Amino acid sequence: MNKLDYKPFPKFIKEFVEQNIKVDWGDLAWALSNHWLDVSSIAELAEVLALKNEYLYTSLAIARINNDEAALKTLVFQQAQKYTVPNELIRER
């Protein structure tokens, strides 16, 4: 699981870091499935998790800039499948 390190990101990210809340791709997939967070907040968190992967970071940034919720969901679910539990379990979580 990646730990969020504060960078000059929006206030929402800073709150997660200050409270030492750890977020992974499965959490973001769950939040998207259950509309727990707004899409722009999920995109911000996803970008922080993707900092070490330039291609993924760029793809997420483009999806956020274009306000493309479908692309964001696809990217988050792909990462969740790769790094966490299977897709079926994400929806049940």
Biotite code that builds the C-alpha atoms (Angstrom):
import biotite.structure as struc

atoms = struc.array([
    struc.Atom([0.000, 0.000, 0.000], chain_id="A", res_id=1, res_name="MET", atom_name="CA", element="C"),
    struc.Atom([1.324, 3.427, -0.877], chain_id="A", res_id=2, res_name="ASN", atom_name="CA", element="C"),
    struc.Atom([1.381, 6.005, 1.879], chain_id="A", res_id=3, res_name="LYS", atom_name="CA", element="C"),
    struc.Atom([0.430, 9.490, 0.868], chain_id="A", res_id=4, res_name="LEU", atom_name="CA", element="C"),
    struc.Atom([3.201, 11.997, 1.339], chain_id="A", res_id=5, res_name="ASP", atom_name="CA", element="C"),
    struc.Atom([2.124, 15.606, 1.309], chain_id="A", res_id=6, res_name="TYR", atom_name="CA", element="C"),
    struc.Atom([3.071, 17.528, -1.777], chain_id="A", res_id=7, res_name="LYS", atom_name="CA", element="C"),
    struc.Atom([1.588, 20.887, -2.746], chain_id="A", res_id=8, res_name="PRO", atom_name="CA", element="C"),
    struc.Atom([-1.773, 19.250, -3.456], chain_id="A", res_id=9, res_name="PHE", atom_name="CA", element="C"),
    struc.Atom([-5.253, 20.543, -2.631], chain_id="A", res_id=10, res_name="PRO", atom_name="CA", element="C"),
    struc.Atom([-6.559, 20.809, 0.925], chain_id="A", res_id=11, res_name="LYS", atom_name="CA", element="C"),
    struc.Atom([-8.344, 17.462, 0.687], chain_id="A", res_id=12, res_name="PHE", atom_name="CA", element="C"),
    struc.Atom([-5.046, 15.611, 0.229], chain_id="A", res_id=13, res_name="ILE", atom_name="CA", element="C"),
    struc.Atom([-3.387, 17.566, 3.037], chain_id="A", res_id=14, res_name="LYS", atom_name="CA", element="C"),
    struc.Atom([-6.148, 16.493, 5.442], chain_id="A", res_id=15, res_name="GLU", atom_name="CA", element="C"),
    struc.Atom([-5.583, 12.829, 4.590], chain_id="A", res_id=16, res_name="PHE", atom_name="CA", element="C"),
    struc.Atom([-1.840, 13.182, 5.124], chain_id="A", res_id=17, res_name="VAL", atom_name="CA", element="C"),
    struc.Atom([-2.139, 15.136, 8.368], chain_id="A", res_id=18, res_name="GLU", atom_name="CA", element="C"),
    struc.Atom([-4.506, 12.520, 9.787], chain_id="A", res_id=19, res_name="GLN", atom_name="CA", element="C"),
    struc.Atom([-2.137, 9.756, 8.574], chain_id="A", res_id=20, res_name="ASN", atom_name="CA", element="C"),
    struc.Atom([-4.925, 8.071, 6.625], chain_id="A", res_id=21, res_name="ILE", atom_name="CA", element="C"),
    struc.Atom([-3.546, 5.416, 4.309], chain_id="A", res_id=22, res_name="LYS", atom_name="CA", element="C"),
    struc.Atom([-5.383, 4.969, 1.030], chain_id="A", res_id=23, res_name="VAL", atom_name="CA", element="C"),
    struc.Atom([-4.805, 2.336, -1.620], chain_id="A", res_id=24, res_name="ASP", atom_name="CA", element="C"),
    struc.Atom([-6.279, 1.628, -5.056], chain_id="A", res_id=25, res_name="TRP", atom_name="CA", element="C"),
    struc.Atom([-8.919, -0.690, -3.597], chain_id="A", res_id=26, res_name="GLY", atom_name="CA", element="C"),
    struc.Atom([-10.156, 2.118, -1.349], chain_id="A", res_id=27, res_name="ASP", atom_name="CA", element="C"),
    struc.Atom([-10.455, 4.453, -4.325], chain_id="A", res_id=28, res_name="LEU", atom_name="CA", element="C"),
    struc.Atom([-12.295, 1.810, -6.353], chain_id="A", res_id=29, res_name="ALA", atom_name="CA", element="C"),
    struc.Atom([-14.708, 1.302, -3.464], chain_id="A", res_id=30, res_name="TRP", atom_name="CA", element="C"),
    struc.Atom([-15.219, 5.063, -3.136], chain_id="A", res_id=31, res_name="ALA", atom_name="CA", element="C"),
    struc.Atom([-15.974, 5.320, -6.856], chain_id="A", res_id=32, res_name="LEU", atom_name="CA", element="C"),
    struc.Atom([-18.399, 2.383, -6.754], chain_id="A", res_id=33, res_name="SER", atom_name="CA", element="C"),
    struc.Atom([-20.260, 3.764, -3.761], chain_id="A", res_id=34, res_name="ASN", atom_name="CA", element="C"),
    struc.Atom([-20.037, 7.476, -4.572], chain_id="A", res_id=35, res_name="HIS", atom_name="CA", element="C"),
    struc.Atom([-18.366, 8.058, -1.216], chain_id="A", res_id=36, res_name="TRP", atom_name="CA", element="C"),
    struc.Atom([-16.191, 10.872, -2.561], chain_id="A", res_id=37, res_name="LEU", atom_name="CA", element="C"),
    struc.Atom([-16.669, 13.240, -5.442], chain_id="A", res_id=38, res_name="ASP", atom_name="CA", element="C"),
    struc.Atom([-14.785, 12.342, -8.604], chain_id="A", res_id=39, res_name="VAL", atom_name="CA", element="C"),
    struc.Atom([-12.309, 15.227, -8.406], chain_id="A", res_id=40, res_name="SER", atom_name="CA", element="C"),
    struc.Atom([-11.259, 14.201, -4.873], chain_id="A", res_id=41, res_name="SER", atom_name="CA", element="C"),
    struc.Atom([-10.740, 10.625, -6.020], chain_id="A", res_id=42, res_name="ILE", atom_name="CA", element="C"),
    struc.Atom([-8.713, 11.888, -8.977], chain_id="A", res_id=43, res_name="ALA", atom_name="CA", element="C"),
    struc.Atom([-6.517, 13.936, -6.637], chain_id="A", res_id=44, res_name="GLU", atom_name="CA", element="C"),
    struc.Atom([-5.871, 10.935, -4.396], chain_id="A", res_id=45, res_name="LEU", atom_name="CA", element="C"),
    struc.Atom([-5.223, 8.692, -7.399], chain_id="A", res_id=46, res_name="ALA", atom_name="CA", element="C"),
    struc.Atom([-2.659, 11.137, -8.745], chain_id="A", res_id=47, res_name="GLU", atom_name="CA", element="C"),
    struc.Atom([-0.777, 11.006, -5.442], chain_id="A", res_id=48, res_name="VAL", atom_name="CA", element="C"),
    struc.Atom([-0.755, 7.197, -5.515], chain_id="A", res_id=49, res_name="LEU", atom_name="CA", element="C"),
    struc.Atom([0.513, 7.284, -9.104], chain_id="A", res_id=50, res_name="ALA", atom_name="CA", element="C"),
    struc.Atom([3.431, 9.666, -8.552], chain_id="A", res_id=51, res_name="LEU", atom_name="CA", element="C"),
    struc.Atom([6.013, 6.941, -9.184], chain_id="A", res_id=52, res_name="LYS", atom_name="CA", element="C"),
    struc.Atom([4.421, 5.902, -12.484], chain_id="A", res_id=53, res_name="ASN", atom_name="CA", element="C"),
    struc.Atom([4.725, 8.743, -14.981], chain_id="A", res_id=54, res_name="GLU", atom_name="CA", element="C"),
    struc.Atom([2.396, 7.183, -17.576], chain_id="A", res_id=55, res_name="TYR", atom_name="CA", element="C"),
    struc.Atom([-0.341, 6.466, -15.033], chain_id="A", res_id=56, res_name="LEU", atom_name="CA", element="C"),
    struc.Atom([0.057, 9.890, -13.405], chain_id="A", res_id=57, res_name="TYR", atom_name="CA", element="C"),
    struc.Atom([-0.262, 11.601, -16.789], chain_id="A", res_id=58, res_name="THR", atom_name="CA", element="C"),
    struc.Atom([-3.296, 9.505, -17.735], chain_id="A", res_id=59, res_name="SER", atom_name="CA", element="C"),
    struc.Atom([-5.026, 10.378, -14.465], chain_id="A", res_id=60, res_name="LEU", atom_name="CA", element="C"),
    struc.Atom([-4.198, 14.061, -14.848], chain_id="A", res_id=61, res_name="ALA", atom_name="CA", element="C"),
    struc.Atom([-5.635, 14.095, -18.373], chain_id="A", res_id=62, res_name="ILE", atom_name="CA", element="C"),
    struc.Atom([-8.798, 12.327, -17.187], chain_id="A", res_id=63, res_name="ALA", atom_name="CA", element="C"),
    struc.Atom([-9.208, 14.885, -14.396], chain_id="A", res_id=64, res_name="ARG", atom_name="CA", element="C"),
    struc.Atom([-8.525, 17.885, -16.639], chain_id="A", res_id=65, res_name="ILE", atom_name="CA", element="C"),
    struc.Atom([-11.030, 16.610, -19.203], chain_id="A", res_id=66, res_name="ASN", atom_name="CA", element="C"),
    struc.Atom([-13.505, 15.762, -16.434], chain_id="A", res_id=67, res_name="ASN", atom_name="CA", element="C"),
    struc.Atom([-13.656, 12.236, -17.904], chain_id="A", res_id=68, res_name="ASP", atom_name="CA", element="C"),
    struc.Atom([-15.210, 10.148, -15.153], chain_id="A", res_id=69, res_name="GLU", atom_name="CA", element="C"),
    struc.Atom([-15.262, 6.971, -17.284], chain_id="A", res_id=70, res_name="ALA", atom_name="CA", element="C"),
    struc.Atom([-11.509, 7.163, -17.947], chain_id="A", res_id=71, res_name="ALA", atom_name="CA", element="C"),
    struc.Atom([-10.816, 7.824, -14.269], chain_id="A", res_id=72, res_name="LEU", atom_name="CA", element="C"),
    struc.Atom([-12.910, 4.830, -13.219], chain_id="A", res_id=73, res_name="LYS", atom_name="CA", element="C"),
    struc.Atom([-11.160, 2.602, -15.741], chain_id="A", res_id=74, res_name="THR", atom_name="CA", element="C"),
    struc.Atom([-7.710, 3.627, -14.516], chain_id="A", res_id=75, res_name="LEU", atom_name="CA", element="C"),
    struc.Atom([-8.592, 3.270, -10.828], chain_id="A", res_id=76, res_name="VAL", atom_name="CA", element="C"),
    struc.Atom([-10.233, -0.133, -11.306], chain_id="A", res_id=77, res_name="PHE", atom_name="CA", element="C"),
    struc.Atom([-7.261, -1.380, -13.351], chain_id="A", res_id=78, res_name="GLN", atom_name="CA", element="C"),
    struc.Atom([-4.874, -0.399, -10.568], chain_id="A", res_id=79, res_name="GLN", atom_name="CA", element="C"),
    struc.Atom([-7.160, -1.883, -7.917], chain_id="A", res_id=80, res_name="ALA", atom_name="CA", element="C"),
    struc.Atom([-7.203, -5.190, -9.795], chain_id="A", res_id=81, res_name="GLN", atom_name="CA", element="C"),
    struc.Atom([-3.444, -5.109, -10.146], chain_id="A", res_id=82, res_name="LYS", atom_name="CA", element="C"),
    struc.Atom([-2.575, -4.214, -6.551], chain_id="A", res_id=83, res_name="TYR", atom_name="CA", element="C"),
    struc.Atom([-5.499, -5.287, -4.389], chain_id="A", res_id=84, res_name="THR", atom_name="CA", element="C"),
    struc.Atom([-8.373, -7.750, -4.371], chain_id="A", res_id=85, res_name="VAL", atom_name="CA", element="C"),
    struc.Atom([-10.331, -8.950, -7.428], chain_id="A", res_id=86, res_name="PRO", atom_name="CA", element="C"),
    struc.Atom([-12.886, -6.584, -8.980], chain_id="A", res_id=87, res_name="ASN", atom_name="CA", element="C"),
    struc.Atom([-15.866, -8.607, -7.693], chain_id="A", res_id=88, res_name="GLU", atom_name="CA", element="C"),
    struc.Atom([-14.679, -8.213, -4.114], chain_id="A", res_id=89, res_name="LEU", atom_name="CA", element="C"),
    struc.Atom([-14.105, -4.478, -4.542], chain_id="A", res_id=90, res_name="ILE", atom_name="CA", element="C"),
    struc.Atom([-17.810, -3.943, -5.183], chain_id="A", res_id=91, res_name="ARG", atom_name="CA", element="C"),
    struc.Atom([-18.743, -6.049, -2.142], chain_id="A", res_id=92, res_name="GLU", atom_name="CA", element="C"),
    struc.Atom([-16.310, -4.262, 0.151], chain_id="A", res_id=93, res_name="ARG", atom_name="CA", element="C"),
])
